[in-house]
Amino acid sequence: MKREIGLSIYPDHSDPLLDQDYLKKAAALGYSRLFMSMLEVSEGKETVRKKFSSIIGFAKNLGFETIVDISPAVFSDLAISYDDLSFFAELGADGIRLDQGFDGNKEAQLTFNPFGLAIELNMSNDVNYLENILSYQANEPFLYGCHNFYPQRGTGLTDTFFRSCSQRFKKYGLKTAAFITSQSAKIGPWEVNDGLPTLESCRDLPLALQGKLLFASGLIDTVIIGNAYASDAELKALAAINRYKLTFGVFVDAEASEIERRILAETNHFRRGDSNALVARSTQSRVKYRPIENLPHTNQEPFAYGDIVIGNDTFGQYKNELQIVLTPHQDTRKNKVGAISNDELPLLEYLKPWTKFAFELLD
């Protein structure tokens, strides 16, 4: 499934002109998903209709798919029936996210709504909720999943729980989404706003790195910035990441030779399938660059976790083989040519046998 990036706006807490400017900037960078919360609406049906249809229409003209977050209270406040979703179709929404669920049969019925609205389920529960809905023969192409975000520090999902919840959806091939948080944005749905990530481990990380981690998990198709407004620099950084290939930001050692820099810049790295605990090996460079000299340097100190090393002329048939250090060790037959950014070391968890990867040179 193709991967996408998105953002969130909160019409009940934001300025319409700033919302439009934000959407225009994001669309120009390739953002294509819009999350909008209706959980806090309180102004009556017609006011809500006017406010939301205006911004949704603007977003649709920019190519955004818009999902609105709703709960039973929204239906009650706006005098809307779950048996008639025409209100959301009239707003121009592409789908609704059910913050709270029903009995399974109701969700399955909703996926056959005549307006073609996607029905997005709350993914942040490790129970048989999805299986129950599917047992009622839901219209699967119109069934999505999206995690919650967590405004209160310390309450985001653990990585282990996140994986378990997400795997329930991913194994059925459903479109999945999760939230990351801007470090500069201030707007969310509630007064408490310590950031709006799904994962607690992402809360204080740079925005683009959060996106890398979610995509690298292989469990999330759509990464959404939970709070507004992310800075221009954050928007650009997230838009620039490779959504499909694991990419490490690397600080290159000043002593790295021309051939070593060329090897780092290669785009066809992959970890050998017969993996080990010492290093992740990318071996094609030793074949491609076998004849090229590589003198020893920067090899007298122990290599640390996340260091990038390349075999030098004393390493026989392993000369010019690239390795990522997983266990600290020392070997003068290898040159240290760089190190993965400390912030990005968690990405090494996803460097599995046969994983394709690349480097972004930061020097």
MARLUM-232996 format. One line per field, with one value per residue (C-alpha): residue number from 1; x, y, z. Coordinates in steps of 0.05 Angstrom, whole numbers, m for minus. Example, Ala and Ser with C-alpha at 12.3 -4.5 7.8 and 13.67 -1.06 7.14 Angstrom:
REM residues 2
num c(1	2)
x c(246	273)
y c(m90	m21)
z c(156	143)
***
This chain:
REM residues 363
num c(1	2	3	4	5	6	7	8	9	10	11	12	13	14	15	16	17	18	19	20	21	22	23	24	25	26	27	28	29	30	31	32	33	34	35	36	37	38	39	40	41	42	43	44	45	46	47	48	49	50	51	52	53	54	55	56	57	58	59	60	61	62	63	64	65	66	67	68	69	70	71	72	73	74	75	76	77	78	79	80	81	82	83	84	85	86	87	88	89	90	91	92	93	94	95	96	97	98	99	100	101	102	103	104	105	106	107	108	109	110	111	112	113	114	115	116	117	118	119	120	121	122	123	124	125	126	127	128	129	130	131	132	133	134	135	136	137	138	139	140	141	142	143	144	145	146	147	148	149	150	151	152	153	154	155	156	157	158	159	160	161	162	163	164	165	166	167	168	169	170	171	172	173	174	175	176	177	178	179	180	181	182	183	184	185	186	187	188	189	190	191	192	193	194	195	196	197	198	199	200	201	202	203	204	205	206	207	208	209	210	211	212	213	214	215	216	217	218	219	220	221	222	223	224	225	226	227	228	229	230	231	232	233	234	235	236	237	238	239	240	241	242	243	244	245	246	247	248	249	250	251	252	253	254	255	256	257	258	259	260	261	262	263	264	265	266	267	268	269	270	271	272	273	274	275	276	277	278	279	280	281	282	283	284	285	286	287	288	289	290	291	292	293	294	295	296	297	298	299	300	301	302	303	304	305	306	307	308	309	310	311	312	313	314	315	316	317	318	319	320	321	322	323	324	325	326	327	328	329	330	331	332	333	334	335	336	337	338	339	340	341	342	343	344	345	346	347	348	349	350	351	352	353	354	355	356	357	358	359	360	361	362	363)
x c(0	26	49	26	37	m16	m33	m88	m127	m177	m229	m259	m192	m157	m160	m190	m139	m81	m112	m115	m43	m20	m57	m28	43	33	0	58	104	64	19	m46	m84	m123	m149	m202	m233	m307	m305	m307	m361	m412	m441	m501	m510	m513	m453	m414	m436	m412	m346	m326	m352	m312	m244	m258	m276	m212	m171	m206	m186	m114	m120	m128	m168	m204	m226	m266	m263	m331	m362	m434	m438	m427	m487	m529	m508	m520	m583	m552	m566	m514	m563	m556	m486	m508	m487	m413	m420	m448	m389	m344	m310	m280	m291	m307	m265	m303	m270	m315	m341	m406	m423	m387	m449	m462	m391	m398	m463	m432	m379	m436	m461	m486	m438	m374	m348	m290	m303	m240	m232	m194	m131	m106	m139	m109	m175	m214	m253	m232	m242	m313	m329	m299	m341	m402	m375	m353	m338	m263	m239	m278	m251	m190	m152	m123	m89	m106	m60	m44	m40	m18	56	69	4	24	27	88	125	106	32	32	61	11	m49	m23	m9	m83	m101	m41	m49	m116	m85	m126	m101	m69	m51	m17	2	68	77	108	156	133	57	10	m60	m98	m169	m161	m132	m78	m28	40	45	0	37	11	76	104	175	163	139	205	238	247	185	219	251	182	158	218	205	131	144	203	157	122	56	34	14	m6	34	m5	21	m26	m19	m20	16	81	138	158	224	187	139	196	237	180	163	235	241	242	176	197	271	305	350	401	427	503	558	617	686	734	785	737	768	736	720	690	645	625	607	566	528	508	433	433	455	421	437	461	411	458	459	503	506	571	556	504	541	530	575	562	610	669	652	639	701	748	806	804	856	831	887	879	857	815	820	858	798	741	681	615	543	519	589	598	661	691	744	813	869	891	823	835	771	731	764	712	656	611	588	544	570	519	567	627	694	761	791	848	827	767	764	712	681	621	569	493	463	448	375	369	400	330	322	373	319	287	351	332	364	354	330	347	377	412	449	436	505	502	572)
y c(0	69	111	182	240	285	338	361	425	445	494	505	531	561	618	598	640	608	540	554	578	517	470	505	499	426	408	438	391	328	322	288	269	315	298	343	333	345	319	390	422	462	515	480	442	499	535	470	455	523	522	451	449	512	485	414	442	483	421	378	427	418	342	324	263	288	244	275	248	237	205	188	255	290	254	272	345	353	310	263	189	135	108	171	197	249	306	285	274	344	372	340	292	228	189	189	163	128	149	99	34	m5	m79	m97	m106	m30	m15	m67	m36	34	11	2	74	101	160	118	147	109	84	91	51	67	23	36	m25	m94	m133	m171	m109	m112	m187	m178	m126	m168	m227	m186	m182	m110	m74	m78	m27	25	4	41	42	101	104	155	212	228	301	283	269	198	169	152	79	37	11	m61	m46	m4	m62	m111	m65	m47	m119	m135	m86	m95	m170	m157	m107	m48	23	45	112	141	209	245	311	377	408	479	471	492	476	412	393	401	449	400	394	364	345	298	234	162	134	161	146	196	255	293	271	313	308	276	222	205	195	152	107	97	81	36	m5	m29	m23	47	73	144	188	248	309	312	385	450	487	451	498	506	470	411	406	405	355	305	313	298	230	166	132	65	55	57	118	137	207	199	246	231	227	281	227	188	178	193	120	113	173	143	77	114	150	85	73	m3	m23	m82	m123	m192	m246	m288	m235	m233	m194	m157	m117	m107	m122	m91	m131	m108	m49	m97	m128	m63	m28	m87	m57	11	26	43	61	48	107	121	50	54	65	17	25	43	23	58	72	61	24	2	m51	m23	m52	m99	m135	m182	m200	m157	m93	m38	m77	m31	m49	m17	m32	m67	m91	m47	m76	m57	m81	m44	m76	m30	46	87	131	159	150	147	208	193	213	161	101	74	61	5	m37	m43	m63	m136	m187	m166	m96	m44	20	84	141	216	249	303	331)
z c(0	m17	42	54	102	131	181	228	236	289	262	331	356	296	245	177	139	176	163	89	87	125	77	16	41	59	m7	m45	m7	m21	40	22	85	131	200	231	300	311	383	412	367	407	361	329	265	215	243	244	172	147	184	166	94	78	101	75	7	7	25	m27	m82	m59	m64	9	33	96	154	211	281	314	375	396	431	364	334	394	394	319	317	266	259	247	197	155	142	91	137	130	55	49	87	33	80	52	116	190	246	302	366	402	374	372	369	305	263	263	239	184	161	161	110	60	67	0	1	m3	62	92	163	204	268	331	328	399	432	433	430	378	357	284	279	305	252	196	219	199	128	127	62	72	20	60	127	154	220	258	326	379	398	471	494	565	574	596	568	497	475	490	429	446	455	391	351	379	363	294	273	284	228	183	176	141	93	119	111	177	207	269	295	306	341	321	371	353	344	400	375	391	410	485	536	556	499	515	442	404	387	386	414	479	454	398	440	444	379	317	273	213	256	285	214	197	258	242	169	187	232	169	205	187	118	137	184	209	247	306	327	289	262	248	228	155	171	202	144	94	135	141	67	48	84	44	63	35	49	117	114	168	179	184	206	161	191	166	149	104	35	m32	m44	25	14	m52	m18	35	m20	m55	m56	m62	8	41	103	87	101	144	199	261	326	313	250	195	131	63	17	m54	m47	m38	m105	m142	m114	m106	m147	m113	m59	11	59	135	179	241	267	333	379	393	346	380	367	304	276	201	182	115	105	86	44	100	102	43	5	53	30	16	50	90	160	213	283	328	382	403	381	353	287	252	186	185	179	216	163	201	255	254	288	361	351	296	332	348	273	278	310	241	204	193	147	74	95	41	69	51	85	87	94	147	146)
***
